[in-house]
Amino acid sequence: MQSIDIAWNFGGSADYEATLKPLCLRVESHFPLPPKKLWRYFATWDDPHMQTWMRLGEYYRAFHVPYAGRTDLPDYLRNGFFRP
């Protein structure tokens, strides 16, 4: 049985996972990131929350949300970013 890594969310797309995960791991190897502090979300659709509320525009790539801003996120993002 394959375990699910909750640090990654590919929106159920096996193609995204096969293509993007190796690239991300390669990039991340160049940065000293603390373990269990990074959650990767790959939208499989034009996420209106990211485009409008966050004002990231059409070509957003990443964002940071401080703990104080957690209530401003929709559930599908809040549940990934803020885990006990």
PATILO-552133 format. One record per residue: residue in three letters; x, y, z of N, C-alpha, C, O in turn. Coordinates in steps of 0.02 Angstrom, whole numbers, plus 32768, in hexadecimal, padded with zeros to 4 digits. Atoms other than C-alpha are relative to their C-alpha. Example, Ala and Ser with C-alpha at 12.3 -4.5 7.8 and 13.67 -1.06 7.14 Angstrom:
residues 2
ala802D7FC5800082677F1F8186802D803C80008061803B8021;ser7FD67FC57FFD82AC7FCB81657FD9803780257FF2806E802D;
//
This chain:
residues 84
met802A7FC58000800080008000802C803E8000805A80448028;gln7FD87FC38006804680A97FCD7FE7803580327FAB80418037;ser80147FCC7FD08048813080537FF780427FDB8017804F7FA9;ile800D7FBF801D800681DC802B802A803480248028803A8061;asp7FD77FCA7FE4807E826C80457FD6803F80017FC8805C7FCC;ile802C7FC67FFB801482FC8087802380427FF0800380767FF0;ala7FDC7FC38012809C837980587FF780127FB7800F80477FA1;trp800B7FF580488066836C7FA17FB67FFB7FF07F947FCE800A;asn8045800480177FBE83907F508001800E7FB5800980487FA0;phe80007FF980487FB783717E957FBA80007FE37FB07FF87FA7;gly80457FFE80177EFB837D7E8C7FE87FC07FDE7FBC7FC27FB4;gly80138040801D7EEF82C57E60801D7FF37FBB800A7FC27F9B;ser7FE3800880437F5582DB7DC180427FD9800380747FF1801C;ala7FC4802A80037FD1824D7DA7803380207FD18070801A7FDC;asp7FD27FDF802F801B82AF7D158025803880228062803F801A;tyr7FDF7FCA7FDB803E83467D8480347FE4802F806C7FFD8033;glu7FD2801D7FD0808D82D87E07803F7FE57FDD80777FF17FF4;ala7FC7801D802380FB827B7D8B802E80357FE2806B802B7FDF;thr7FD87FCB801F8135831C7D39801D8031803280588042802E;leu7FEC7FC97FD4813C839B7DC680277FEC803E805380118054;lys7FDF80137FC28175833A7E5F804C7FFA7FF8807080148022;pro7FB7800380088223830E7E1B802080457FF7805680528011;leu7FE57FBC800A823C83C27DE3800280278042803380488051;cys80027FDD7FC0820684077E8C80367FE6802F8058800D8051;leu7FCD801D7FD48277838F7EEA804680177FED807080238017;arg7FBF7FE78017830983C57E7F800C8048801580438059802C;val7FFA7FB97FEC82E9847E7EA080078005804B8032802A8064;glu7FFF7FFD7FB782C884627F5980427FE8801D80557FFD8054;ser7FC080197FE6836E84087F6C803480398005806780318026;his7FD37FC77FFE83C284B27F547FF180308039801480628042;phe80147FD37FCB836A85017FE97FFA7FDB80427FE17FA38044;pro800680207FBE837584DA80A37FBA800A801D7FAF80378046;leu80457FF97FE882BB84C380C37FF57FD3803E800C7F9A803F;pro800D80297FC582818487816E7FCF7FC87FEF7F9F7FD27FCA;pro802D8038800E822F83DC816B7FBA800F801B7FB28030804E;lys80477FFA7FED817083D881767FE8804980017FB680588023;lys80167FBA80018163849381537FEB80167FBA7FDC80517FB0;leu800F7FEF8045813E848C80997FC77FD57FE77FCA7F977FEB;trp80378024801F809A845D80477FFA80197FB97FF880557FAD;arg80027FEE80468091845A7F8B7FBB7FF17FE47FA37FB87FE9;tyr80438007801D7FEA84777F36800580127FB6801C80497FA5;phe7FFF7FF580487FDA84687E797FB880007FE77F997FCC7FE2;ala80457FFA80187F3484A97E3A7FF97FDE7FBC80247FE87F90;thr800D802180407EED84407DAE7FCA80267FD97FAF800D7FA8;trp80337FD5801E7E7684CD7D8080148048800D803F80558037;asp7FF37FBA7FF47E7A858A7D767FDE801480407FA380268041;asp801B7FF57FBD7E6285A57E2F7FED8049800A801A8073800F;pro80157FBA7FFB7DFA86457E408016802080428020805C8045;his7FEA7FE47FBF7E2C86597EF78046801C7FF9805480528013;met7FBB7FE980087EE2866A7EC78003803C7FD1802B806A7FDC;gln7FFD7FCB80317EBF86DC7E347FE1804180187FF980778008;thr80247FC37FED7E4787567E87801080158047802E804A8052;trp7FF87FEC7FBA7E4B87577F458049800D80118059803F8032;met7FBA7FF97FEF7F0687407F50802480307FD0805E80427FDB;arg7FE47FD180327F2387B27EBA80437FE97FE5807280107FDD;leu7FC2801C80197FA9873F7E78800480037FB4803A7FFB7F97;gly80007FFB80487F7587547DC47FFC7FBD7FDE7FF77F887FFE;glu8009803B80287F6B86D87D39803A7FCE8006802F7F928000;tyr7FC5802B8001801C86947D4A801F7FF78045805D7FF6804B;tyr7FE6800A7FBC802D867B7E0680287FC0800480197F907FE1;arg7FD6803C7FF880B085FE7E3C80057FE98048800A7FAD8055;ala7FF980147FBB80BA86017EF87FE78038802C7FE080718016;phe80147FCC7FD1807F865C7F92800D7FE7804780167FAB8052;his7FF6800E7FB980978662804D7FC6801E80267FB180568019;val80377FE87FD7800B867280CA80157FFA804980237FC48061;pro7FEF80047FBA803486A1817D7FC77FDF80277F8E7FDE8011;tyr803280227FD77FD9864582077FC4802D800C7F8B8015800E;ala80377FD27FF27F7186E1822A7FCF80047FC57F9580167FCF;gly802B7FFD803A7F2A86D881797FDC7FC07FEF7FBC7FBB7FBB;arg801B8042800F7EF0862581857FB480007FF67F9B7FD87FCF;thr8048800180077E38865081957FE8801E7FBE7FAE80187FAC;asp80127FE280407E3B86AC80EE80047FCE7FC77FF07FDD7F8F;leu7FF8803380347E60860C808E7FC27FD47FFC7FA27FC7802F;pro8036803180067DDB8597804880177FBE802080527FB28027;asp7FF0803E7FDD7DD284ED809D80337FD57FDC805F7FB87FFC;tyr7FD3802C80247E2D8490801380498017800480767FEE7FFB;leu7FBC7FE87FF57EC684FE803080128001804A80497FED805D;arg7FF37FFB7FB87EB8851B80EC80117FBB801D803F7FB68046;asn7FF480437FE57EB28460810F80447FE47FEC805F7FB8800E;gly7FBD801680147F56844780B38036802880218068800C8037;phe7FCC7FD47FE57FB684DC80F480057FFD804C803C80028068;phe80007FFC7FB77F8384D681AA7FEB7FBE801F7FB07FB2802C;arg800B80427FE17F94842881F2801C80018047804E80238054;pro7FE580037FBB7FAB840182AA80447FDF800180627FD98037;
//
